Amino acid sequence: MKVAIVHDWLNQMGGAEGVLEALVRMFPEAPVYTSIYSPETMPAVYRQWDIRRTWMDRLPGIHQHTSLIFFSIPRL
Protein backbone atom coordinates (compact mmCIF):
# COMPACT_ATOMS: atom_id res chain seq x y z
CA MET A 1 0.00 0.00 0.00
CA LYS A 2 1.31 3.46 -0.92
CA VAL A 3 0.73 6.22 1.62
CA ALA A 4 1.22 9.98 1.31
CA ILE A 5 0.67 12.49 4.09
CA VAL A 6 -0.68 15.95 3.24
CA HIS A 7 -0.43 18.99 5.52
CA ASP A 8 -1.50 22.57 4.76
CA TRP A 9 1.75 24.34 5.70
CA LEU A 10 4.72 23.82 7.98
CA ASN A 11 5.91 27.12 9.37
CA GLN A 12 4.77 27.00 13.01
CA MET A 13 4.04 24.44 15.69
CA GLY A 14 0.51 23.70 16.84
CA GLY A 15 -1.91 20.87 17.42
CA ALA A 16 -2.01 19.79 13.78
CA GLU A 17 1.74 19.32 13.80
CA GLY A 18 1.39 16.91 16.72
CA VAL A 19 -1.01 14.84 14.61
CA LEU A 20 1.42 15.06 11.70
CA GLU A 21 4.24 13.71 13.89
CA ALA A 22 2.03 10.77 14.92
CA LEU A 23 1.23 10.02 11.28
CA VAL A 24 4.90 10.12 10.31
CA ARG A 25 5.67 7.68 13.14
CA MET A 26 2.92 5.37 11.82
CA PHE A 27 4.07 5.69 8.19
CA PRO A 28 7.80 6.58 8.29
CA GLU A 29 8.35 5.94 4.58
CA ALA A 30 5.46 8.16 3.45
CA PRO A 31 6.34 11.51 1.89
CA VAL A 32 4.81 14.62 3.44
CA TYR A 33 3.28 17.01 0.89
CA THR A 34 2.79 20.61 1.98
CA SER A 35 2.21 23.99 0.39
CA ILE A 36 5.09 25.66 2.24
CA TYR A 37 7.81 24.48 4.60
CA SER A 38 10.03 26.71 6.71
CA PRO A 39 12.68 24.35 8.15
CA GLU A 40 14.20 26.97 10.44
CA THR A 41 10.93 27.37 12.37
CA MET A 42 10.17 23.67 12.72
CA PRO A 43 11.77 21.00 14.93
CA ALA A 44 15.04 19.56 13.63
CA VAL A 45 13.52 16.07 13.27
CA TYR A 46 11.37 17.39 10.41
CA ARG A 47 14.52 17.84 8.32
CA GLN A 48 14.91 14.06 8.29
CA TRP A 49 11.49 13.55 6.68
CA ASP A 50 10.76 13.44 2.96
CA ILE A 51 8.94 16.79 2.76
CA ARG A 52 7.78 17.86 -0.70
CA ARG A 53 6.73 21.47 -1.24
CA THR A 54 4.51 23.07 -3.84
CA TRP A 55 5.24 26.05 -6.06
CA MET A 56 3.76 28.31 -3.37
CA ASP A 57 6.87 27.75 -1.25
CA ARG A 58 8.79 29.91 -3.74
CA LEU A 59 6.46 32.93 -3.56
CA PRO A 60 8.21 36.04 -2.21
CA GLY A 61 7.41 36.65 1.46
CA ILE A 62 5.36 33.46 1.84
CA HIS A 63 7.14 32.38 5.02
CA GLN A 64 6.66 35.74 6.75
CA HIS A 65 3.08 36.44 5.61
CA THR A 66 1.42 33.05 5.28
CA SER A 67 -1.99 34.11 6.57
CA LEU A 68 -2.21 37.11 4.24
CA ILE A 69 -1.19 35.17 1.16
CA PHE A 70 -3.49 32.24 1.85
CA PHE A 71 -6.36 34.68 2.31
CA SER A 72 -5.99 35.67 -1.34
CA ILE A 73 -5.60 32.19 -2.85
CA PRO A 74 -9.22 31.91 -4.07
CA ARG A 75 -8.42 34.86 -6.36
CA LEU A 76 -5.30 33.27 -7.85
N, C-alpha and C positions, 0 to 999 in steps of 0.2 A: 504494500500500500504506500502510495506517495502522499506526503503531508507537506503543506506549506502553511506558515503562520503569517497572518496579516495584522498590522497594527497601524493606527492612523499616523502618528508621528512620534519620534523619539528625541525629545529635546528637554524633557523635565521628568522628574520622578513623581509618581502618584499611584493610586490604587490599580489602575489598568496595567501599569508596568509590573506590579506584583503578580498579576494574573499572567502576563507575558512570560515572566521568569518561570512560573510553574509550568506553562506550556512548553517552554524550551527544555526544561528538565524532563518532561514526559516524552518529547520528540527531539532529542538532541541533534539529529541529522537534518531536521527540517530547516529550510531557509526562512528568514524573517523578511517579509516585504513591508516596506513603509514608505510614506511619501517623503519624509525628511528624517535625517539622522544627524544629530550633533554629538559626536563621540566625547567631546570634552566636557559635556554636561551630564553624561550618563556614567554609571558604574563601569569600572575597568573590565569587568567580566563580559560586558556586552561586546567588547572589541574582539573577543574570541568567537563570537557567533557569525554565521553567514548572513549578514544583513545586506539586503538589496534595496537600493533607493530608487525613487522615480525621478523624472526630469525636474520635478518641483524642487528637489534638493539643490539644484543649481541656480535657482532664482536669486537675484541680488537681495540681500537683507532678510531672506526667509527665516534664518535661525534667530534673528533678533525680533522679528515682528510676525511670528507665526499666526497669532490670532487675527491680526488685521488682514493678512494675505488670504487666509482661509475664509474670511468673511466674504471676500470678493470672488471666490471660485465659481459660484453659479453664473457669473457674468463672463467668465473666460471662454 
